[in-house]
Amino acid sequence: MTEWIDLTRPLTESTEIYRDGTYSDPEFHAVRWSDHEARGYEVWRLELGTQTGTHIDAPRHFDPEGATIESLRPDDCVGAYRLLRVDEAERCGEQDWAGVAALVLDARAPVAIASAAVEALGRCVPRLVVLLGEIAVSHPDPLYFHRHLAGCGKFLLEDTRCDVGQIPRQGRIVALPLGLVGLSGSPARVLLGTCHSAEQTLHHYVWRESPRAIPGDQSSRMERSNT
């Protein structure tokens, strides 16, 4: 059985956005477009930026020649994750990353990451890096972490919820952007699944109708698929 941790921040008009001096990202607004009384159905118009709320930065966000969000493959978004703390990042190259879709970097402790650790992360196999917390970098450029990972072709998922307690070292991840094309990022939904055994984390799980279902019973169960 898999238990899921939702790292996605709720999107409301009070959602914090990135600001730097006179610049700010677009704020989130939801405006009713159609209602039941007028049209018989409800529709809302959404106003937001590609980096609003919990989101994935494509390399293009910081690299003018970098890949855009549609270049993130499904197998980069769904699979096994492995968690490292910031103080362990410099040694990430010592691990075997075969079969791991995402590196989850826990930056919730107030520890600055060294430039050498950022460079080591750029050499790691997973294309998707999930950042928990605010990253502080020992570098003159405060955005060096973001710029370097973008230059290495990494997709960075950030602005997650941090009030989720201790997260297991490994498990399953589902981190899906919108189906946008040619853009520098996308809001995303991200879930971490914790399994009861480490062996389960490198297997793919799908929902299938139970072959033992009682006639008329619509319940399903999760089974392992090695395909």
CYANA upper distance limits for C-alpha pairs under 8 A (distance plus 0.5 A):
  1 MET  CA    195 CYS  CA      6.90
  1 MET  CA    196 HIS  CA      7.29
  1 MET  CA    222 MET  CA      8.39
  2 THR  CA    193 GLY  CA      6.25
  2 THR  CA    194 THR  CA      6.00
  2 THR  CA    195 CYS  CA      5.42
  2 THR  CA    196 HIS  CA      7.70
  3 GLU  CA    193 GLY  CA      5.95
  3 GLU  CA    194 THR  CA      5.79
  3 GLU  CA    195 CYS  CA      7.32
  4 TRP  CA    191 LEU  CA      6.73
  4 TRP  CA    192 LEU  CA      5.99
  4 TRP  CA    193 GLY  CA      4.86
  4 TRP  CA    194 THR  CA      6.81
  5 ILE  CA    164 VAL  CA      7.94
  5 ILE  CA    191 LEU  CA      6.03
  5 ILE  CA    192 LEU  CA      5.50
  5 ILE  CA    193 GLY  CA      6.76
  5 ILE  CA    194 THR  CA      8.33
  6 ASP  CA    161 ARG  CA      8.48
  6 ASP  CA    190 VAL  CA      6.75
  6 ASP  CA    191 LEU  CA      5.13
  6 ASP  CA    192 LEU  CA      7.04
  7 LEU  CA    160 THR  CA      5.78
  7 LEU  CA    161 ARG  CA      5.38
  7 LEU  CA    162 CYS  CA      7.88
  7 LEU  CA    164 VAL  CA      8.08
  7 LEU  CA    189 ARG  CA      8.24
  7 LEU  CA    190 VAL  CA      6.14
  7 LEU  CA    191 LEU  CA      6.43
  7 LEU  CA    192 LEU  CA      7.96
  8 THR  CA     54 THR  CA      6.20
  8 THR  CA    160 THR  CA      6.03
  8 THR  CA    161 ARG  CA      6.41
  8 THR  CA    188 ALA  CA      8.06
  8 THR  CA    189 ARG  CA      6.11
  8 THR  CA    190 VAL  CA      6.17
  8 THR  CA    191 LEU  CA      7.99
  9 ARG  CA     53 GLY  CA      6.83
  9 ARG  CA     54 THR  CA      6.29
  9 ARG  CA    159 ASP  CA      8.01
  9 ARG  CA    160 THR  CA      6.42
  9 ARG  CA    161 ARG  CA      5.95
 10 PRO  CA     15 THR  CA      8.06
 10 PRO  CA     53 GLY  CA      8.04
 11 LEU  CA     15 THR  CA      6.46
 11 LEU  CA     28 PHE  CA      7.86
 11 LEU  CA     53 GLY  CA      6.78
 12 THR  CA     28 PHE  CA      7.14
 12 THR  CA     29 HIS  CA      7.91
 13 GLU  CA     27 GLU  CA      7.82
 13 GLU  CA     28 PHE  CA      5.90
 13 GLU  CA     29 HIS  CA      6.23
 13 GLU  CA     30 ALA  CA      8.24
 14 SER  CA     28 PHE  CA      8.49
 15 THR  CA     27 GLU  CA      8.37
 15 THR  CA     28 PHE  CA      7.60
 15 THR  CA     53 GLY  CA      7.15
 16 GLU  CA     53 GLY  CA      7.84
 17 ILE  CA     24 SER  CA      7.64
 17 ILE  CA     25 ASP  CA      6.58
 17 ILE  CA     26 PRO  CA      7.99
 17 ILE  CA     27 GLU  CA      7.10
 17 ILE  CA     52 THR  CA      6.86
 17 ILE  CA     53 GLY  CA      7.62
 18 TYR  CA     24 SER  CA      6.26
 18 TYR  CA     25 ASP  CA      6.08
 19 ARG  CA     23 TYR  CA      6.20
 19 ARG  CA     24 SER  CA      4.73
 19 ARG  CA     25 ASP  CA      7.05
 20 ASP  CA     24 SER  CA      6.81
 25 ASP  CA     49 GLY  CA      7.07
 25 ASP  CA     51 GLN  CA      8.04
 25 ASP  CA     52 THR  CA      7.98
 26 PRO  CA     47 GLU  CA      8.30
 26 PRO  CA     48 LEU  CA      6.10
 26 PRO  CA     49 GLY  CA      5.67
 26 PRO  CA     52 THR  CA      7.88
 27 GLU  CA     47 GLU  CA      7.80
 27 GLU  CA     48 LEU  CA      6.22
 27 GLU  CA     49 GLY  CA      7.66
 27 GLU  CA     52 THR  CA      7.89
 28 PHE  CA     46 LEU  CA      7.90
 28 PHE  CA     47 GLU  CA      6.00
 28 PHE  CA     48 LEU  CA      5.08
 28 PHE  CA     49 GLY  CA      8.03
 28 PHE  CA     52 THR  CA      7.66
 29 HIS  CA     46 LEU  CA      6.39
 29 HIS  CA     47 GLU  CA      5.49
 29 HIS  CA     48 LEU  CA      7.16
 30 ALA  CA     44 TRP  CA      6.85
 30 ALA  CA     45 ARG  CA      6.26
 30 ALA  CA     46 LEU  CA      5.21
 30 ALA  CA     47 GLU  CA      6.86
 31 VAL  CA     44 TRP  CA      6.02
 31 VAL  CA     45 ARG  CA      5.64
 31 VAL  CA     46 LEU  CA      7.01
 32 ARG  CA     42 GLU  CA      8.24
 32 ARG  CA     43 VAL  CA      6.80
 32 ARG  CA     44 TRP  CA      4.95
 32 ARG  CA     45 ARG  CA      6.73
 33 TRP  CA     42 GLU  CA      7.95
 33 TRP  CA     43 VAL  CA      5.82
 33 TRP  CA     44 TRP  CA      5.39
 33 TRP  CA     45 ARG  CA      6.35
 34 SER  CA     38 ALA  CA      7.44
 34 SER  CA     39 ARG  CA      6.97
 34 SER  CA     41 TYR  CA      7.25
 34 SER  CA     42 GLU  CA      5.57
 34 SER  CA     43 VAL  CA      5.42
 34 SER  CA     44 TRP  CA      7.32
 35 ASP  CA     39 ARG  CA      6.45
 35 ASP  CA     40 GLY  CA      7.07
 35 ASP  CA     41 TYR  CA      6.02
 35 ASP  CA     42 GLU  CA      4.83
 35 ASP  CA     43 VAL  CA      7.16
 36 HIS  CA     40 GLY  CA      4.47
 36 HIS  CA     41 TYR  CA      4.97
 36 HIS  CA     42 GLU  CA      6.11
 37 GLU  CA     41 TYR  CA      8.39
 48 LEU  CA     52 THR  CA      6.62
 49 GLY  CA    186 SER  CA      8.44
 50 THR  CA     55 HIS  CA      7.88
 50 THR  CA    183 LEU  CA      8.20
 50 THR  CA    184 SER  CA      7.45
 50 THR  CA    185 GLY  CA      5.63
 50 THR  CA    186 SER  CA      5.03
 50 THR  CA    187 PRO  CA      6.49
 51 GLN  CA     55 HIS  CA      6.04
 51 GLN  CA     56 ILE  CA      7.66
 51 GLN  CA     57 ASP  CA      7.54
 51 GLN  CA    185 GLY  CA      6.74
 51 GLN  CA    186 SER  CA      6.59
 51 GLN  CA    187 PRO  CA      6.69
 52 THR  CA    186 SER  CA      8.39
 52 THR  CA    187 PRO  CA      6.63
 53 GLY  CA    159 ASP  CA      6.68
 53 GLY  CA    160 THR  CA      8.34
 53 GLY  CA    187 PRO  CA      6.96
 54 THR  CA    157 LEU  CA      7.77
 54 THR  CA    158 GLU  CA      6.39
 54 THR  CA    159 ASP  CA      5.20
 54 THR  CA    160 THR  CA      5.75
 54 THR  CA    187 PRO  CA      6.33
 54 THR  CA    188 ALA  CA      6.38
 54 THR  CA    189 ARG  CA      7.70
 55 HIS  CA    157 LEU  CA      6.09
 55 HIS  CA    158 GLU  CA      6.35
 55 HIS  CA    159 ASP  CA      7.22
 55 HIS  CA    177 PRO  CA      7.97
 55 HIS  CA    185 GLY  CA      7.55
 55 HIS  CA    186 SER  CA      5.99
 55 HIS  CA    187 PRO  CA      4.50
 55 HIS  CA    188 ALA  CA      5.31
 55 HIS  CA    189 ARG  CA      8.29
 56 ILE  CA     69 ILE  CA      8.47
 56 ILE  CA    155 PHE  CA      6.98
 56 ILE  CA    156 LEU  CA      5.91
 56 ILE  CA    157 LEU  CA      4.66
 56 ILE  CA    158 GLU  CA      6.99
 56 ILE  CA    177 PRO  CA      7.39
 56 ILE  CA    185 GLY  CA      5.88
 56 ILE  CA    186 SER  CA      5.98
 56 ILE  CA    187 PRO  CA      6.82
 56 ILE  CA    188 ALA  CA      6.89
 57 ASP  CA     61 HIS  CA      6.50
 57 ASP  CA     69 ILE  CA      8.04
 57 ASP  CA    155 PHE  CA      6.11
 57 ASP  CA    156 LEU  CA      5.51
 57 ASP  CA    157 LEU  CA      6.70
 57 ASP  CA    158 GLU  CA      8.37
 57 ASP  CA    184 SER  CA      6.81
 57 ASP  CA    185 GLY  CA      5.00
 57 ASP  CA    186 SER  CA      7.42
 58 ALA  CA     66 GLY  CA      8.10
 58 ALA  CA     67 ALA  CA      6.88
 58 ALA  CA     68 THR  CA      5.89
 58 ALA  CA     69 ILE  CA      5.58
 58 ALA  CA     72 LEU  CA      8.48
 58 ALA  CA    150 ALA  CA      7.73
 58 ALA  CA    154 LYS  CA      7.77
 58 ALA  CA    155 PHE  CA      5.43
 58 ALA  CA    156 LEU  CA      7.30
 58 ALA  CA    183 LEU  CA      8.41
 58 ALA  CA    184 SER  CA      5.68
 58 ALA  CA    185 GLY  CA      5.47
 59 PRO  CA     63 ASP  CA      6.24
 59 PRO  CA     66 GLY  CA      5.26
 59 PRO  CA     67 ALA  CA      5.87
 59 PRO  CA     68 THR  CA      7.05
 59 PRO  CA    149 LEU  CA      8.11
 59 PRO  CA    150 ALA  CA      4.66
 59 PRO  CA    151 GLY  CA      7.21
 59 PRO  CA    153 GLY  CA      6.13
 59 PRO  CA    154 LYS  CA      6.64
 59 PRO  CA    155 PHE  CA      6.50
 59 PRO  CA    184 SER  CA      7.59
 60 ARG  CA     64 PRO  CA      6.00
 60 ARG  CA     65 GLU  CA      6.92
 60 ARG  CA     66 GLY  CA      4.73
 60 ARG  CA     67 ALA  CA      5.90
 60 ARG  CA     68 THR  CA      6.00
 60 ARG  CA    150 ALA  CA      7.65
 60 ARG  CA    183 LEU  CA      8.11
 60 ARG  CA    184 SER  CA      5.50
 60 ARG  CA    185 GLY  CA      8.38
 61 HIS  CA     66 GLY  CA      8.26
 61 HIS  CA    150 ALA  CA      7.98
 61 HIS  CA    184 SER  CA      5.20
 61 HIS  CA    185 GLY  CA      7.32
 62 PHE  CA     66 GLY  CA      8.26
 62 PHE  CA    146 HIS  CA      7.74
 62 PHE  CA    147 ARG  CA      6.05
 62 PHE  CA    150 ALA  CA      6.56
 62 PHE  CA    151 GLY  CA      8.25
 63 ASP  CA    147 ARG  CA      7.67
 63 ASP  CA    150 ALA  CA      6.60
 63 ASP  CA    151 GLY  CA      6.62
 66 GLY  CA    150 ALA  CA      7.64
 66 GLY  CA    151 GLY  CA      7.68
 66 GLY  CA    153 GLY  CA      7.39
 67 ALA  CA     71 SER  CA      6.71
 67 ALA  CA    153 GLY  CA      7.69
 68 THR  CA     72 LEU  CA      8.48
 68 THR  CA    181 VAL  CA      7.69
 68 THR  CA    182 GLY  CA      5.82
 68 THR  CA    183 LEU  CA      5.84
 68 THR  CA    184 SER  CA      5.84
 68 THR  CA    185 GLY  CA      7.51
 69 ILE  CA    177 PRO  CA      8.41
 69 ILE  CA    180 LEU  CA      7.29
 69 ILE  CA    181 VAL  CA      7.05
 69 ILE  CA    182 GLY  CA      7.20
 69 ILE  CA    183 LEU  CA      6.37
 69 ILE  CA    184 SER  CA      6.48
 69 ILE  CA    185 GLY  CA      5.80
 69 ILE  CA    186 SER  CA      7.48
 70 GLU  CA    179 GLY  CA      7.37
 70 GLU  CA    180 LEU  CA      6.83
 70 GLU  CA    181 VAL  CA      5.92
 70 GLU  CA    182 GLY  CA      7.44
 70 GLU  CA    183 LEU  CA      8.43
 72 LEU  CA     76 ASP  CA      6.89
 72 LEU  CA     77 CYS  CA      7.96
 72 LEU  CA    155 PHE  CA      8.06
 73 ARG  CA     77 CYS  CA      7.26
 74 PRO  CA     78 VAL  CA      6.78
 75 ASP  CA     79 GLY  CA      7.02
 75 ASP  CA    101 ALA  CA      7.28
 76 ASP  CA    101 ALA  CA      5.65
 76 ASP  CA    102 ALA  CA      7.40
 76 ASP  CA    126 PRO  CA      8.08
 76 ASP  CA    127 ARG  CA      7.13
 76 ASP  CA    128 LEU  CA      6.85
 77 CYS  CA    101 ALA  CA      7.39
 77 CYS  CA    102 ALA  CA      8.09
 77 CYS  CA    128 LEU  CA      7.93
 77 CYS  CA    173 ILE  CA      7.65
 77 CYS  CA    174 VAL  CA      6.25
 77 CYS  CA    175 ALA  CA      5.47
 77 CYS  CA    176 LEU  CA      6.50
 78 VAL  CA    101 ALA  CA      7.41
 78 VAL  CA    172 ARG  CA      7.94
 78 VAL  CA    173 ILE  CA      6.01
 78 VAL  CA    174 VAL  CA      5.10
 78 VAL  CA    175 ALA  CA      6.96
 78 VAL  CA    176 LEU  CA      8.46
 79 GLY  CA    100 VAL  CA      7.32
 79 GLY  CA    101 ALA  CA      5.85
 79 GLY  CA    102 ALA  CA      8.10
 79 GLY  CA    172 ARG  CA      6.03
 79 GLY  CA    173 ILE  CA      6.02
 79 GLY  CA    174 VAL  CA      7.44
 79 GLY  CA    201 THR  CA      8.47
 79 GLY  CA    202 LEU  CA      7.83
 79 GLY  CA    204 HIS  CA      7.57
 80 ALA  CA     99 GLY  CA      7.48
 80 ALA  CA    100 VAL  CA      5.43
 80 ALA  CA    101 ALA  CA      5.87
 80 ALA  CA    102 ALA  CA      7.17
 80 ALA  CA    170 GLN  CA      7.68
 80 ALA  CA    171 GLY  CA      6.17
 80 ALA  CA    172 ARG  CA      4.98
 80 ALA  CA    173 ILE  CA      6.40
 80 ALA  CA    201 THR  CA      6.19
 80 ALA  CA    202 LEU  CA      6.32
 81 TYR  CA    100 VAL  CA      6.13
 81 TYR  CA    101 ALA  CA      6.34
 81 TYR  CA    102 ALA  CA      5.20
 81 TYR  CA    103 LEU  CA      6.25
 81 TYR  CA    104 VAL  CA      7.16
 81 TYR  CA    170 GLN  CA      6.03
 81 TYR  CA    171 GLY  CA      6.05
 81 TYR  CA    172 ARG  CA      6.17
 81 TYR  CA    173 ILE  CA      6.42
 82 ARG  CA    100 VAL  CA      7.48
 82 ARG  CA    102 ALA  CA      7.12
 82 ARG  CA    103 LEU  CA      5.78
 82 ARG  CA    104 VAL  CA      6.44
 82 ARG  CA    169 ARG  CA      6.24
 82 ARG  CA    170 GLN  CA      5.02
 82 ARG  CA    171 GLY  CA      7.43
 83 LEU  CA    103 LEU  CA      6.49
 83 LEU  CA    104 VAL  CA      5.01
 83 LEU  CA    105 LEU  CA      6.38
 83 LEU  CA    106 ASP  CA      7.49
 83 LEU  CA    168 PRO  CA      7.92
 83 LEU  CA    169 ARG  CA      5.33
 83 LEU  CA    170 GLN  CA      6.61
 84 LEU  CA     88 GLU  CA      6.50
 84 LEU  CA     89 ALA  CA      6.89
 84 LEU  CA     92 CYS  CA      8.46
 84 LEU  CA    103 LEU  CA      7.89
 84 LEU  CA    104 VAL  CA      6.76
 84 LEU  CA    105 LEU  CA      5.65
 84 LEU  CA    106 ASP  CA      6.63
 84 LEU  CA    169 ARG  CA      7.83
 85 ARG  CA     89 ALA  CA      7.05
 85 ARG  CA    105 LEU  CA      6.22
 85 ARG  CA    106 ASP  CA      5.21
 85 ARG  CA    107 ALA  CA      6.92
 86 VAL  CA    105 LEU  CA      6.87
 86 VAL  CA    106 ASP  CA      6.56
 86 VAL  CA    107 ALA  CA      6.06
 86 VAL  CA    111 VAL  CA      7.45
 86 VAL  CA    112 ALA  CA      8.13
 86 VAL  CA    113 ILE  CA      6.64
 87 ASP  CA    111 VAL  CA      7.71
 87 ASP  CA    113 ILE  CA      7.52
 88 GLU  CA     92 CYS  CA      7.38
 89 ALA  CA    105 LEU  CA      8.35
 89 ALA  CA    117 ALA  CA      5.86
 89 ALA  CA    118 VAL  CA      8.00
 89 ALA  CA    120 ALA  CA      7.65
 89 ALA  CA    121 LEU  CA      7.14
 90 GLU  CA    114 ALA  CA      8.45
 90 GLU  CA    116 ALA  CA      6.89
 90 GLU  CA    117 ALA  CA      4.37
 90 GLU  CA    118 VAL  CA      7.79
 90 GLU  CA    120 ALA  CA      6.13
 90 GLU  CA    121 LEU  CA      7.75
 91 ARG  CA     95 GLN  CA      8.28
 91 ARG  CA    117 ALA  CA      8.08
 91 ARG  CA    120 ALA  CA      7.91
 92 CYS  CA    120 ALA  CA      7.18
 92 CYS  CA    121 LEU  CA      7.25
 92 CYS  CA    124 CYS  CA      7.46
 93 GLY  CA    120 ALA  CA      7.06
 93 GLY  CA    121 LEU  CA      8.33
 93 GLY  CA    123 ARG  CA      7.94
 93 GLY  CA    124 CYS  CA      6.74
 97 TRP  CA    124 CYS  CA      8.23
 97 TRP  CA    125 VAL  CA      6.77
 97 TRP  CA    126 PRO  CA      7.83
 98 ALA  CA    125 VAL  CA      8.42
 99 GLY  CA    202 LEU  CA      7.06
100 VAL  CA    126 PRO  CA      7.10
100 VAL  CA    202 LEU  CA      8.09
101 ALA  CA    126 PRO  CA      5.99
101 ALA  CA    127 ARG  CA      7.82
101 ALA  CA    128 LEU  CA      7.40
102 ALA  CA    126 PRO  CA      5.78
102 ALA  CA    127 ARG  CA      7.34
102 ALA  CA    128 LEU  CA      5.41
102 ALA  CA    129 VAL  CA      6.25
102 ALA  CA    130 VAL  CA      7.53
102 ALA  CA    173 ILE  CA      8.01
103 LEU  CA    126 PRO  CA      6.77
103 LEU  CA    128 LEU  CA      6.97
103 LEU  CA    129 VAL  CA      5.40
103 LEU  CA    130 VAL  CA      6.65
104 VAL  CA    129 VAL  CA      6.36
104 VAL  CA    130 VAL  CA      5.07
104 VAL  CA    131 LEU  CA      6.62
104 VAL  CA    132 LEU  CA      7.88
105 LEU  CA    129 VAL  CA      7.53
105 LEU  CA    130 VAL  CA      6.46
105 LEU  CA    131 LEU  CA      5.55
105 LEU  CA    132 LEU  CA      6.61
106 ASP  CA    131 LEU  CA      6.83
106 ASP  CA    132 LEU  CA      5.40
106 ASP  CA    133 GLY  CA      7.30
107 ALA  CA    111 VAL  CA      7.77
107 ALA  CA    131 LEU  CA      7.39
107 ALA  CA    132 LEU  CA      5.95
107 ALA  CA    133 GLY  CA      5.45
107 ALA  CA    134 GLU  CA      6.66
107 ALA  CA    135 ILE  CA      6.44
108 ARG  CA    132 LEU  CA      6.68
108 ARG  CA    133 GLY  CA      5.10
108 ARG  CA    134 GLU  CA      7.28
108 ARG  CA    162 CYS  CA      7.71
111 VAL  CA    136 ALA  CA      7.62
112 ALA  CA    135 ILE  CA      7.51
112 ALA  CA    136 ALA  CA      5.18
112 ALA  CA    137 VAL  CA      5.75
112 ALA  CA    138 SER  CA      6.62
113 ILE  CA    117 ALA  CA      6.92
113 ILE  CA    118 VAL  CA      7.55
113 ILE  CA    135 ILE  CA      7.82
113 ILE  CA    136 ALA  CA      6.63
113 ILE  CA    137 VAL  CA      5.43
113 ILE  CA    138 SER  CA      6.55
114 ALA  CA    118 VAL  CA      7.04
114 ALA  CA    137 VAL  CA      6.65
114 ALA  CA    138 SER  CA      5.65
114 ALA  CA    139 HIS  CA      8.04
115 SER  CA    119 GLU  CA      6.79
115 SER  CA    137 VAL  CA      7.53
115 SER  CA    138 SER  CA      6.71
115 SER  CA    139 HIS  CA      6.96
115 SER  CA    145 PHE  CA      8.50
116 ALA  CA    120 ALA  CA      6.68
117 ALA  CA    121 LEU  CA      6.74
118 VAL  CA    122 GLY  CA      6.89
118 VAL  CA    145 PHE  CA      6.55
118 VAL  CA    148 HIS  CA      7.84
118 VAL  CA    149 LEU  CA      8.12
119 GLU  CA    123 ARG  CA      7.14
119 GLU  CA    148 HIS  CA      7.78
120 ALA  CA    124 CYS  CA      7.09
121 LEU  CA    149 LEU  CA      8.07
122 GLY  CA    148 HIS  CA      7.55
122 GLY  CA    149 LEU  CA      5.91
122 GLY  CA    152 CYS  CA      6.04
122 GLY  CA    154 LYS  CA      7.75
123 ARG  CA    152 CYS  CA      7.97
126 PRO  CA    154 LYS  CA      8.39
127 ARG  CA    153 GLY  CA      7.53
127 ARG  CA    154 LYS  CA      5.31
127 ARG  CA    155 PHE  CA      6.43
128 LEU  CA    154 LYS  CA      6.45
128 LEU  CA    155 PHE  CA      5.35
128 LEU  CA    156 LEU  CA      6.48
128 LEU  CA    157 LEU  CA      7.72
129 VAL  CA    154 LYS  CA      7.46
129 VAL  CA    155 PHE  CA      6.72
129 VAL  CA    156 LEU  CA      5.47
129 VAL  CA    157 LEU  CA      6.63
130 VAL  CA    156 LEU  CA      6.46
130 VAL  CA    157 LEU  CA      5.16
130 VAL  CA    158 GLU  CA      6.64
131 LEU  CA    135 ILE  CA      8.45
131 LEU  CA    156 LEU  CA      7.70
131 LEU  CA    157 LEU  CA      6.57
131 LEU  CA    158 GLU  CA      5.55
131 LEU  CA    159 ASP  CA      8.02
131 LEU  CA    160 THR  CA      7.86
132 LEU  CA    158 GLU  CA      7.31
132 LEU  CA    159 ASP  CA      7.89
132 LEU  CA    160 THR  CA      6.60
132 LEU  CA    161 ARG  CA      7.93
132 LEU  CA    162 CYS  CA      6.76
133 GLY  CA    158 GLU  CA      8.48
133 GLY  CA    159 ASP  CA      7.77
133 GLY  CA    160 THR  CA      7.74
133 GLY  CA    161 ARG  CA      8.45
133 GLY  CA    162 CYS  CA      6.65
135 ILE  CA    145 PHE  CA      8.44
136 ALA  CA    142 PRO  CA      7.94
137 VAL  CA    142 PRO  CA      6.80
137 VAL  CA    143 LEU  CA      8.39
137 VAL  CA    144 TYR  CA      7.67
137 VAL  CA    145 PHE  CA      7.25
139 HIS  CA    144 TYR  CA      7.35
140 PRO  CA    144 TYR  CA      8.50
143 LEU  CA    147 ARG  CA      6.61
144 TYR  CA    148 HIS  CA      6.30
145 PHE  CA    149 LEU  CA      6.75
146 HIS  CA    150 ALA  CA      6.65
146 HIS  CA    156 LEU  CA      8.29
147 ARG  CA    151 GLY  CA      6.66
148 HIS  CA    152 CYS  CA      6.82
149 LEU  CA    153 GLY  CA      6.96
149 LEU  CA    154 LYS  CA      5.76
149 LEU  CA    155 PHE  CA      8.13
149 LEU  CA    156 LEU  CA      8.24
150 ALA  CA    154 LYS  CA      5.79
150 ALA  CA    155 PHE  CA      7.41
150 ALA  CA    156 LEU  CA      8.47
168 PRO  CA    194 THR  CA      7.27
170 GLN  CA    194 THR  CA      7.88
170 GLN  CA    198 ALA  CA      7.83
170 GLN  CA    201 THR  CA      7.58
171 GLY  CA    192 LEU  CA      7.34
171 GLY  CA    193 GLY  CA      6.04
171 GLY  CA    194 THR  CA      5.42
171 GLY  CA    195 CYS  CA      6.51
171 GLY  CA    198 ALA  CA      7.96
171 GLY  CA    201 THR  CA      5.61
172 ARG  CA    192 LEU  CA      6.12
172 ARG  CA    193 GLY  CA      5.08
172 ARG  CA    194 THR  CA      6.97
172 ARG  CA    195 CYS  CA      8.17
172 ARG  CA    201 THR  CA      6.46
173 ILE  CA    190 VAL  CA      7.73
173 ILE  CA    191 LEU  CA      6.21
173 ILE  CA    192 LEU  CA      5.10
173 ILE  CA    193 GLY  CA      6.50
174 VAL  CA    189 ARG  CA      8.27
174 VAL  CA    190 VAL  CA      6.08
174 VAL  CA    191 LEU  CA      5.65
174 VAL  CA    192 LEU  CA      7.05
175 ALA  CA    188 ALA  CA      7.05
175 ALA  CA    189 ARG  CA      6.16
175 ALA  CA    190 VAL  CA      4.67
175 ALA  CA    191 LEU  CA      6.87
176 LEU  CA    188 ALA  CA      5.93
176 LEU  CA    189 ARG  CA      6.14
176 LEU  CA    190 VAL  CA      7.11
177 PRO  CA    186 SER  CA      5.99
177 PRO  CA    187 PRO  CA      6.41
177 PRO  CA    188 ALA  CA      4.90
177 PRO  CA    189 ARG  CA      7.39
178 LEU  CA    186 SER  CA      6.57
178 LEU  CA    187 PRO  CA      7.25
178 LEU  CA    188 ALA  CA      7.20
180 LEU  CA    186 SER  CA      7.71
195 CYS  CA    200 GLN  CA      6.99
195 CYS  CA    201 THR  CA      7.23
196 HIS  CA    200 GLN  CA      8.16
197 SER  CA    201 THR  CA      8.00
199 GLU  CA    203 HIS  CA      8.24
203 HIS  CA    224 ARG  CA      7.41
203 HIS  CA    225 SER  CA      7.56
203 HIS  CA    226 ASN  CA      7.01
204 HIS  CA    224 ARG  CA      6.84
204 HIS  CA    225 SER  CA      6.15
204 HIS  CA    226 ASN  CA      6.95
204 HIS  CA    227 THR  CA      8.31
205 TYR  CA    222 MET  CA      7.25
205 TYR  CA    223 GLU  CA      6.64
205 TYR  CA    224 ARG  CA      5.49
205 TYR  CA    225 SER  CA      6.24
206 VAL  CA    222 MET  CA      6.60
206 VAL  CA    223 GLU  CA      6.73
206 VAL  CA    224 ARG  CA      7.23
206 VAL  CA    225 SER  CA      7.16
207 TRP  CA    220 SER  CA      7.46
207 TRP  CA    221 ARG  CA      6.78
207 TRP  CA    222 MET  CA      5.42
207 TRP  CA    223 GLU  CA      7.11
208 ARG  CA    220 SER  CA      6.66
208 ARG  CA    221 ARG  CA      6.73
208 ARG  CA    222 MET  CA      6.84
208 ARG  CA    223 GLU  CA      7.30
209 GLU  CA    213 ALA  CA      7.97
209 GLU  CA    219 SER  CA      7.81
209 GLU  CA    220 SER  CA      5.29
209 GLU  CA    221 ARG  CA      6.99
210 SER  CA    219 SER  CA      8.07
210 SER  CA    220 SER  CA      5.96
210 SER  CA    221 ARG  CA      6.34
213 ALA  CA    217 ASP  CA      6.70
213 ALA  CA    218 GLN  CA      8.18
213 ALA  CA    219 SER  CA      7.68
213 ALA  CA    220 SER  CA      8.26
